[in-house]
Amino acid sequence: MADISNSIDPLEYENAVVFLRKKLSHRDVNTMKCNMKSHPEWMREQEHGIGIHVHNLLREGGFEWGDTMLYQDWKNLIDDVVHYGNR
C-alpha cells in the first residue's frame, strides 16, 4: 500500500481501496492503469475529474476523512486500486 497520511488508519485505508475497487468498473480501472503507465502527468491532470469522483464515492461509502485528507491521498488510493492484488 502507498505511503498514506498519518491520520488515516491503515485498515480503514485498505478498506477504502477495496471499496473503490468494487465501485469502479473493471474497464475504468484498466483505463486508469493504462493512462498512468503511458502518461506520467495523467493523474495530476485528473484532479478535477477522477479525483472528485473518488472523493464522492468515498463519502458515499462512509469514509469521512475530510477534504484535506482526500485531496492529499486520492492519487495514492487510485494507484493502490489499479494495482490491488498485484502487490
Biopython code that builds the backbone (N, CA, C, O; Angstrom):
import numpy as np
from Bio.PDB.StructureBuilder import StructureBuilder

atoms = [
    (1, "MET", "N", (0.828, -1.184, 0.000)),
    (1, "MET", "CA", (0.000, 0.000, 0.000)),
    (1, "MET", "C", (0.875, 1.252, 0.000)),
    (1, "MET", "O", (2.025, 1.227, 0.440)),
    (2, "ALA", "N", (0.319, 2.317, -0.490)),
    (2, "ALA", "CA", (1.037, 3.585, -0.603)),
    (2, "ALA", "C", (1.313, 4.193, 0.758)),
    (2, "ALA", "O", (0.713, 3.816, 1.765)),
    (3, "ASP", "N", (2.228, 5.133, 0.763)),
    (3, "ASP", "CA", (2.505, 5.917, 1.963)),
    (3, "ASP", "C", (1.332, 6.876, 2.162)),
    (3, "ASP", "O", (1.095, 7.751, 1.329)),
    (4, "ILE", "N", (0.611, 6.715, 3.250)),
    (4, "ILE", "CA", (-0.611, 7.490, 3.467)),
    (4, "ILE", "C", (-0.447, 8.458, 4.625)),
    (4, "ILE", "O", (0.498, 8.367, 5.408)),
    (5, "SER", "N", (-1.379, 9.375, 4.714)),
    (5, "SER", "CA", (-1.369, 10.341, 5.807)),
    (5, "SER", "C", (-1.441, 9.627, 7.146)),
    (5, "SER", "O", (-2.123, 8.612, 7.283)),
    (6, "ASN", "N", (-0.745, 10.154, 8.116)),
    (6, "ASN", "CA", (-0.713, 9.552, 9.447)),
    (6, "ASN", "C", (-2.075, 9.521, 10.125)),
    (6, "ASN", "O", (-2.297, 8.701, 11.016)),
    (7, "SER", "N", (-2.983, 10.391, 9.726)),
    (7, "SER", "CA", (-4.269, 10.460, 10.411)),
    (7, "SER", "C", (-5.285, 9.436, 9.878)),
    (7, "SER", "O", (-6.378, 9.316, 10.431)),
    (8, "ILE", "N", (-4.944, 8.708, 8.826)),
    (8, "ILE", "CA", (-5.846, 7.680, 8.304)),
    (8, "ILE", "C", (-5.367, 6.322, 8.794)),
    (8, "ILE", "O", (-4.227, 5.924, 8.553)),
    (9, "ASP", "N", (-6.255, 5.623, 9.483)),
    (9, "ASP", "CA", (-5.939, 4.294, 9.975)),
    (9, "ASP", "C", (-5.622, 3.380, 8.783)),
    (9, "ASP", "O", (-6.390, 3.350, 7.821)),
    (10, "PRO", "N", (-4.515, 2.637, 8.824)),
    (10, "PRO", "CA", (-4.149, 1.767, 7.693)),
    (10, "PRO", "C", (-5.230, 0.752, 7.314)),
    (10, "PRO", "O", (-5.405, 0.460, 6.131)),
    (11, "LEU", "N", (-5.954, 0.215, 8.288)),
    (11, "LEU", "CA", (-7.023, -0.733, 7.973)),
    (11, "LEU", "C", (-8.174, -0.030, 7.251)),
    (11, "LEU", "O", (-8.749, -0.576, 6.310)),
    (12, "GLU", "N", (-8.506, 1.186, 7.697)),
    (12, "GLU", "CA", (-9.554, 1.953, 7.034)),
    (12, "GLU", "C", (-9.134, 2.311, 5.605)),
    (12, "GLU", "O", (-9.950, 2.281, 4.684)),
    (13, "TYR", "N", (-7.859, 2.648, 5.434)),
    (13, "TYR", "CA", (-7.333, 2.939, 4.091)),
    (13, "TYR", "C", (-7.473, 1.709, 3.194)),
    (13, "TYR", "O", (-7.931, 1.817, 2.056)),
    (14, "GLU", "N", (-7.083, 0.555, 3.699)),
    (14, "GLU", "CA", (-7.202, -0.681, 2.921)),
    (14, "GLU", "C", (-8.667, -0.969, 2.588)),
    (14, "GLU", "O", (-8.978, -1.402, 1.479)),
    (15, "ASN", "N", (-9.557, -0.732, 3.541)),
    (15, "ASN", "CA", (-10.993, -0.905, 3.281)),
    (15, "ASN", "C", (-11.466, 0.045, 2.176)),
    (15, "ASN", "O", (-12.314, -0.322, 1.363)),
    (16, "ALA", "N", (-10.924, 1.249, 2.147)),
    (16, "ALA", "CA", (-11.290, 2.210, 1.100)),
    (16, "ALA", "C", (-10.802, 1.734, -0.260)),
    (16, "ALA", "O", (-11.507, 1.888, -1.257)),
    (17, "VAL", "N", (-9.619, 1.164, -0.315)),
    (17, "VAL", "CA", (-9.095, 0.622, -1.576)),
    (17, "VAL", "C", (-10.004, -0.497, -2.075)),
    (17, "VAL", "O", (-10.359, -0.532, -3.253)),
    (18, "VAL", "N", (-10.377, -1.400, -1.194)),
    (18, "VAL", "CA", (-11.266, -2.498, -1.570)),
    (18, "VAL", "C", (-12.622, -1.943, -2.014)),
    (18, "VAL", "O", (-13.185, -2.396, -3.011)),
    (19, "PHE", "N", (-13.136, -0.976, -1.282)),
    (19, "PHE", "CA", (-14.413, -0.353, -1.625)),
    (19, "PHE", "C", (-14.359, 0.255, -3.024)),
    (19, "PHE", "O", (-15.251, 0.020, -3.840)),
    (20, "LEU", "N", (-13.322, 1.031, -3.301)),
    (20, "LEU", "CA", (-13.196, 1.664, -4.613)),
    (20, "LEU", "C", (-13.023, 0.632, -5.719)),
    (20, "LEU", "O", (-13.545, 0.798, -6.821)),
    (21, "ARG", "N", (-12.298, -0.418, -5.422)),
    (21, "ARG", "CA", (-12.084, -1.477, -6.430)),
    (21, "ARG", "C", (-13.423, -2.112, -6.817)),
    (21, "ARG", "O", (-13.620, -2.497, -7.970)),
    (22, "LYS", "N", (-14.320, -2.218, -5.874)),
    (22, "LYS", "CA", (-15.642, -2.786, -6.147)),
    (22, "LYS", "C", (-16.548, -1.783, -6.853)),
    (22, "LYS", "O", (-17.352, -2.169, -7.702)),
    (23, "LYS", "N", (-16.427, -0.501, -6.512)),
    (23, "LYS", "CA", (-17.314, 0.527, -7.059)),
    (23, "LYS", "C", (-16.933, 0.947, -8.483)),
    (23, "LYS", "O", (-17.805, 1.291, -9.281)),
    (24, "LEU", "N", (-15.651, 0.921, -8.800)),
    (24, "LEU", "CA", (-15.199, 1.310, -10.125)),
    (24, "LEU", "C", (-15.265, 0.104, -11.056)),
    (24, "LEU", "O", (-14.938, -1.014, -10.660)),
    (25, "SER", "N", (-15.687, 0.337, -12.282)),
    (25, "SER", "CA", (-15.794, -0.777, -13.233)),
    (25, "SER", "C", (-14.404, -1.304, -13.596)),
    (25, "SER", "O", (-13.401, -0.596, -13.503)),
    (26, "HIS", "N", (-14.384, -2.551, -14.005)),
    (26, "HIS", "CA", (-13.134, -3.181, -14.438)),
    (26, "HIS", "C", (-12.537, -2.375, -15.601)),
    (26, "HIS", "O", (-11.325, -2.171, -15.674)),
    (27, "ARG", "N", (-13.398, -1.932, -16.488)),
    (27, "ARG", "CA", (-12.955, -1.137, -17.640)),
    (27, "ARG", "C", (-12.306, 0.168, -17.180)),
    (27, "ARG", "O", (-11.245, 0.543, -17.679)),
    (28, "ASP", "N", (-12.938, 0.861, -16.229)),
    (28, "ASP", "CA", (-12.376, 2.115, -15.728)),
    (28, "ASP", "C", (-11.026, 1.904, -15.064)),
    (28, "ASP", "O", (-10.100, 2.692, -15.259)),
    (29, "VAL", "N", (-10.917, 0.842, -14.282)),
    (29, "VAL", "CA", (-9.651, 0.543, -13.605)),
    (29, "VAL", "C", (-8.557, 0.263, -14.637)),
    (29, "VAL", "O", (-7.436, 0.751, -14.498)),
    (30, "ASN", "N", (-8.874, -0.514, -15.663)),
    (30, "ASN", "CA", (-7.884, -0.804, -16.703)),
    (30, "ASN", "C", (-7.497, 0.448, -17.474)),
    (30, "ASN", "O", (-6.328, 0.630, -17.815)),
    (31, "THR", "N", (-8.466, 1.312, -17.752)),
    (31, "THR", "CA", (-8.179, 2.574, -18.446)),
    (31, "THR", "C", (-7.251, 3.443, -17.609)),
    (31, "THR", "O", (-6.293, 4.013, -18.130)),
    (32, "MET", "N", (-7.535, 3.544, -16.309)),
    (32, "MET", "CA", (-6.682, 4.336, -15.419)),
    (32, "MET", "C", (-5.274, 3.759, -15.389)),
    (32, "MET", "O", (-4.294, 4.501, -15.456)),
    (33, "LYS", "N", (-5.171, 2.455, -15.292)),
    (33, "LYS", "CA", (-3.866, 1.796, -15.231)),
    (33, "LYS", "C", (-3.058, 2.082, -16.491)),
    (33, "LYS", "O", (-1.873, 2.408, -16.410)),
    (34, "CYS", "N", (-3.689, 1.962, -17.644)),
    (34, "CYS", "CA", (-3.001, 2.239, -18.917)),
    (34, "CYS", "C", (-2.580, 3.698, -19.014)),
    (34, "CYS", "O", (-1.458, 3.998, -19.422)),
    (35, "ASN", "N", (-3.479, 4.608, -18.638)),
    (35, "ASN", "CA", (-3.157, 6.035, -18.692)),
    (35, "ASN", "C", (-2.034, 6.398, -17.736)),
    (35, "ASN", "O", (-1.166, 7.201, -18.078)),
    (36, "MET", "N", (-2.040, 5.819, -16.547)),
    (36, "MET", "CA", (-0.996, 6.099, -15.566)),
    (36, "MET", "C", (0.361, 5.631, -16.080)),
    (36, "MET", "O", (1.382, 6.276, -15.845)),
    (37, "LYS", "N", (0.358, 4.521, -16.774)),
    (37, "LYS", "CA", (1.606, 3.950, -17.278)),
    (37, "LYS", "C", (2.140, 4.731, -18.479)),
    (37, "LYS", "O", (3.344, 4.964, -18.580)),
    (38, "SER", "N", (1.258, 5.131, -19.378)),
    (38, "SER", "CA", (1.710, 5.759, -20.619)),
    (38, "SER", "C", (1.826, 7.286, -20.543)),
    (38, "SER", "O", (2.518, 7.890, -21.363)),
    (39, "HIS", "N", (1.165, 7.906, -19.582)),
    (39, "HIS", "CA", (1.188, 9.363, -19.448)),
    (39, "HIS", "C", (1.495, 9.740, -18.000)),
    (39, "HIS", "O", (0.581, 9.825, -17.180)),
    (40, "PRO", "N", (2.765, 9.965, -17.677)),
    (40, "PRO", "CA", (3.145, 10.241, -16.279)),
    (40, "PRO", "C", (2.389, 11.394, -15.624)),
    (40, "PRO", "O", (2.207, 11.380, -14.407)),
    (41, "GLU", "N", (1.951, 12.375, -16.376)),
    (41, "GLU", "CA", (1.245, 13.525, -15.810)),
    (41, "GLU", "C", (-0.261, 13.313, -15.743)),
    (41, "GLU", "O", (-0.987, 14.197, -15.288)),
    (42, "TRP", "N", (-0.736, 12.171, -16.183)),
    (42, "TRP", "CA", (-2.170, 11.927, -16.279)),
    (42, "TRP", "C", (-2.893, 12.107, -14.948)),
    (42, "TRP", "O", (-3.950, 12.737, -14.905)),
    (43, "MET", "N", (-2.347, 11.569, -13.870)),
    (43, "MET", "CA", (-3.004, 11.673, -12.557)),
    (43, "MET", "C", (-3.140, 13.125, -12.124)),
    (43, "MET", "O", (-4.193, 13.531, -11.632)),
    (44, "ARG", "N", (-2.098, 13.898, -12.301)),
    (44, "ARG", "CA", (-2.149, 15.302, -11.902)),
    (44, "ARG", "C", (-3.243, 16.039, -12.681)),
    (44, "ARG", "O", (-3.907, 16.926, -12.145)),
    (45, "GLU", "N", (-3.420, 15.666, -13.933)),
    (45, "GLU", "CA", (-4.423, 16.304, -14.782)),
    (45, "GLU", "C", (-5.845, 15.878, -14.426)),
    (45, "GLU", "O", (-6.804, 16.529, -14.842)),
    (46, "GLN", "N", (-5.993, 14.814, -13.678)),
    (46, "GLN", "CA", (-7.312, 14.271, -13.361)),
    (46, "GLN", "C", (-7.881, 14.722, -12.027)),
    (46, "GLN", "O", (-8.921, 14.224, -11.596)),
    (47, "GLU", "N", (-7.218, 15.648, -11.376)),
    (47, "GLU", "CA", (-7.637, 16.091, -10.047)),
    (47, "GLU", "C", (-9.104, 16.524, -9.995)),
    (47, "GLU", "O", (-9.802, 16.239, -9.022)),
    (48, "HIS", "N", (-9.568, 17.210, -11.037)),
    (48, "HIS", "CA", (-10.945, 17.703, -11.027)),
    (48, "HIS", "C", (-11.903, 16.757, -11.741)),
    (48, "HIS", "O", (-13.094, 17.050, -11.841)),
    (49, "GLY", "N", (-11.416, 15.654, -12.227)),
    (49, "GLY", "CA", (-12.264, 14.655, -12.873)),
    (49, "GLY", "C", (-12.382, 13.429, -11.984)),
    (49, "GLY", "O", (-13.322, 13.296, -11.201)),
    (50, "ILE", "N", (-11.422, 12.550, -12.119)),
    (50, "ILE", "CA", (-11.427, 11.319, -11.326)),
    (50, "ILE", "C", (-11.252, 11.625, -9.847)),
    (50, "ILE", "O", (-11.843, 10.957, -8.999)),
    (51, "GLY", "N", (-10.447, 12.625, -9.535)),
    (51, "GLY", "CA", (-10.245, 12.987, -8.133)),
    (51, "GLY", "C", (-11.553, 13.308, -7.431)),
    (51, "GLY", "O", (-11.792, 12.826, -6.323)),
    (52, "ILE", "N", (-12.399, 14.108, -8.051)),
    (52, "ILE", "CA", (-13.694, 14.453, -7.460)),
    (52, "ILE", "C", (-14.597, 13.224, -7.402)),
    (52, "ILE", "O", (-15.317, 13.024, -6.424)),
    (53, "HIS", "N", (-14.557, 12.405, -8.445)),
    (53, "HIS", "CA", (-15.355, 11.175, -8.451)),
    (53, "HIS", "C", (-14.952, 10.270, -7.282)),
    (53, "HIS", "O", (-15.813, 9.712, -6.602)),
    (54, "VAL", "N", (-13.663, 10.127, -7.055)),
    (54, "VAL", "CA", (-13.159, 9.312, -5.938)),
    (54, "VAL", "C", (-13.614, 9.905, -4.614)),
    (54, "VAL", "O", (-14.071, 9.176, -3.734)),
    (55, "HIS", "N", (-13.494, 11.220, -4.463)),
    (55, "HIS", "CA", (-13.957, 11.893, -3.228)),
    (55, "HIS", "C", (-15.422, 11.559, -2.969)),
    (55, "HIS", "O", (-15.793, 11.182, -1.857)),
    (56, "ASN", "N", (-16.251, 11.698, -4.001)),
    (56, "ASN", "CA", (-17.686, 11.454, -3.841)),
    (56, "ASN", "C", (-17.985, 9.996, -3.508)),
    (56, "ASN", "O", (-18.820, 9.719, -2.646)),
    (57, "LEU", "N", (-17.322, 9.074, -4.173)),
    (57, "LEU", "CA", (-17.530, 7.653, -3.863)),
    (57, "LEU", "C", (-17.164, 7.347, -2.412)),
    (57, "LEU", "O", (-17.892, 6.638, -1.717)),
    (58, "LEU", "N", (-16.040, 7.882, -1.965)),
    (58, "LEU", "CA", (-15.610, 7.623, -0.589)),
    (58, "LEU", "C", (-16.600, 8.208, 0.418)),
    (58, "LEU", "O", (-16.917, 7.571, 1.422)),
    (59, "ARG", "N", (-17.077, 9.397, 0.155)),
    (59, "ARG", "CA", (-18.076, 9.991, 1.056)),
    (59, "ARG", "C", (-19.340, 9.133, 1.088)),
    (59, "ARG", "O", (-19.887, 8.865, 2.158)),
    (60, "GLU", "N", (-19.799, 8.703, -0.090)),
    (60, "GLU", "CA", (-20.984, 7.841, -0.167)),
    (60, "GLU", "C", (-20.760, 6.538, 0.587)),
    (60, "GLU", "O", (-21.696, 5.971, 1.149)),
    (61, "GLY", "N", (-19.519, 6.065, 0.598)),
    (61, "GLY", "CA", (-19.193, 4.820, 1.283)),
    (61, "GLY", "C", (-18.947, 4.981, 2.771)),
    (61, "GLY", "O", (-18.645, 4.006, 3.459)),
    (62, "GLY", "N", (-19.075, 6.213, 3.280)),
    (62, "GLY", "CA", (-18.921, 6.450, 4.706)),
    (62, "GLY", "C", (-17.500, 6.734, 5.154)),
    (62, "GLY", "O", (-17.229, 6.737, 6.355)),
    (63, "PHE", "N", (-16.596, 6.970, 4.233)),
    (63, "PHE", "CA", (-15.214, 7.294, 4.584)),
    (63, "PHE", "C", (-15.137, 8.804, 4.784)),
    (63, "PHE", "O", (-15.048, 9.564, 3.819)),
    (64, "GLU", "N", (-15.170, 9.224, 6.021)),
    (64, "GLU", "CA", (-15.219, 10.640, 6.390)),
    (64, "GLU", "C", (-13.828, 11.125, 6.781)),
    (64, "GLU", "O", (-13.514, 11.246, 7.965)),
    (65, "TRP", "N", (-13.013, 11.395, 5.794)),
    (65, "TRP", "CA", (-11.640, 11.815, 6.050)),
    (65, "TRP", "C", (-11.443, 13.313, 5.925)),
    (65, "TRP", "O", (-10.379, 13.826, 6.271)),
    (66, "GLY", "N", (-12.429, 14.009, 5.445)),
    (66, "GLY", "CA", (-12.297, 15.452, 5.252)),
    (66, "GLY", "C", (-11.653, 15.766, 3.908)),
    (66, "GLY", "O", (-10.924, 14.952, 3.342)),
    (67, "ASP", "N", (-11.936, 16.940, 3.424)),
    (67, "ASP", "CA", (-11.449, 17.337, 2.105)),
    (67, "ASP", "C", (-9.930, 17.370, 2.009)),
    (67, "ASP", "O", (-9.368, 16.985, 0.984)),
    (68, "THR", "N", (-9.260, 17.823, 3.058)),
    (68, "THR", "CA", (-7.797, 17.918, 3.008)),
    (68, "THR", "C", (-7.169, 16.545, 2.869)),
    (68, "THR", "O", (-6.268, 16.358, 2.051)),
    (69, "MET", "N", (-7.627, 15.583, 3.652)),
    (69, "MET", "CA", (-7.081, 14.224, 3.558)),
    (69, "MET", "C", (-7.368, 13.618, 2.189)),
    (69, "MET", "O", (-6.499, 12.989, 1.584)),
    (70, "LEU", "N", (-8.591, 13.812, 1.707)),
    (70, "LEU", "CA", (-8.936, 13.273, 0.396)),
    (70, "LEU", "C", (-8.074, 13.910, -0.686)),
    (70, "LEU", "O", (-7.620, 13.228, -1.604)),
    (71, "TYR", "N", (-7.849, 15.203, -0.581)),
    (71, "TYR", "CA", (-7.019, 15.894, -1.559)),
    (71, "TYR", "C", (-5.600, 15.347, -1.549)),
    (71, "TYR", "O", (-4.985, 15.190, -2.604)),
    (72, "GLN", "N", (-5.084, 15.058, -0.373)),
    (72, "GLN", "CA", (-3.712, 14.571, -0.249)),
    (72, "GLN", "C", (-3.567, 13.112, -0.687)),
    (72, "GLN", "O", (-2.518, 12.730, -1.204)),
    (73, "ASP", "N", (-4.593, 12.302, -0.489)),
    (73, "ASP", "CA", (-4.435, 10.859, -0.646)),
    (73, "ASP", "C", (-5.147, 10.223, -1.830)),
    (73, "ASP", "O", (-4.971, 9.026, -2.056)),
    (74, "TRP", "N", (-5.937, 10.957, -2.591)),
    (74, "TRP", "CA", (-6.703, 10.302, -3.643)),
    (74, "TRP", "C", (-5.809, 9.670, -4.699)),
    (74, "TRP", "O", (-6.159, 8.623, -5.243)),
    (75, "LYS", "N", (-4.672, 10.270, -5.005)),
    (75, "LYS", "CA", (-3.765, 9.691, -6.004)),
    (75, "LYS", "C", (-3.183, 8.374, -5.511)),
    (75, "LYS", "O", (-3.064, 7.416, -6.275)),
    (76, "ASN", "N", (-2.820, 8.329, -4.231)),
    (76, "ASN", "CA", (-2.323, 7.073, -3.660)),
    (76, "ASN", "C", (-3.411, 6.006, -3.683)),
    (76, "ASN", "O", (-3.150, 4.842, -3.986)),
    (77, "LEU", "N", (-4.628, 6.417, -3.360)),
    (77, "LEU", "CA", (-5.745, 5.470, -3.384)),
    (77, "LEU", "C", (-5.936, 4.878, -4.767)),
    (77, "LEU", "O", (-6.072, 3.662, -4.907)),
    (78, "ILE", "N", (-5.947, 5.721, -5.793)),
    (78, "ILE", "CA", (-6.136, 5.235, -7.156)),
    (78, "ILE", "C", (-4.982, 4.330, -7.562)),
    (78, "ILE", "O", (-5.203, 3.297, -8.194)),
    (79, "ASP", "N", (-3.767, 4.697, -7.214)),
    (79, "ASP", "CA", (-2.619, 3.849, -7.517)),
    (79, "ASP", "C", (-2.789, 2.473, -6.880)),
    (79, "ASP", "O", (-2.522, 1.453, -7.514)),
    (80, "ASP", "N", (-3.232, 2.450, -5.632)),
    (80, "ASP", "CA", (-3.447, 1.172, -4.957)),
    (80, "ASP", "C", (-4.635, 0.414, -5.536)),
    (80, "ASP", "O", (-4.615, -0.815, -5.590)),
    (81, "VAL", "N", (-5.664, 1.127, -5.969)),
    (81, "VAL", "CA", (-6.828, 0.470, -6.578)),
    (81, "VAL", "C", (-6.431, -0.238, -7.863)),
    (81, "VAL", "O", (-6.816, -1.388, -8.076)),
    (82, "VAL", "N", (-5.666, 0.429, -8.726)),
    (82, "VAL", "CA", (-5.322, -0.185, -10.011)),
    (82, "VAL", "C", (-4.327, -1.325, -9.848)),
    (82, "VAL", "O", (-4.243, -2.198, -10.712)),
    (83, "HIS", "N", (-3.582, -1.331, -8.767)),
    (83, "HIS", "CA", (-2.628, -2.409, -8.531)),
    (83, "HIS", "C", (-3.087, -3.407, -7.485)),
    (83, "HIS", "O", (-2.323, -4.280, -7.074)),
    (84, "TYR", "N", (-4.350, -3.276, -7.050)),
    (84, "TYR", "CA", (-4.883, -4.151, -5.997)),
    (84, "TYR", "C", (-4.746, -5.613, -6.395)),
    (84, "TYR", "O", (-5.159, -6.015, -7.483)),
    (85, "GLY", "N", (-4.169, -6.393, -5.510)),
    (85, "GLY", "CA", (-3.986, -7.815, -5.765)),
    (85, "GLY", "C", (-2.700, -8.136, -6.509)),
    (85, "GLY", "O", (-2.356, -9.306, -6.673)),
    (86, "ASN", "N", (-1.985, -7.108, -6.961)),
    (86, "ASN", "CA", (-0.737, -7.320, -7.718)),
    (86, "ASN", "C", (0.487, -6.940, -6.927)),
    (86, "ASN", "O", (1.589, -6.912, -7.475)),
    (87, "ARG", "N", (0.325, -6.645, -5.641)),
    (87, "ARG", "CA", (1.479, -6.224, -4.830)),
    (87, "ARG", "C", (1.773, -7.248, -3.784)),
    (87, "ARG", "O", (2.707, -7.079, -3.000)),
]
sb = StructureBuilder()
sb.init_structure("model")
sb.init_model(0)
sb.init_chain("A")
sb.init_seg("    ")
for serial, (resi, resn, name, xyz) in enumerate(atoms, 1):
    if name == "N":
        sb.init_residue(resn, " ", resi, " ")
    sb.init_atom(name, np.array(xyz, "f"), 0.0, 1.0, " ", f" {name:<3s}", serial, name[0])
structure = sb.get_structure()
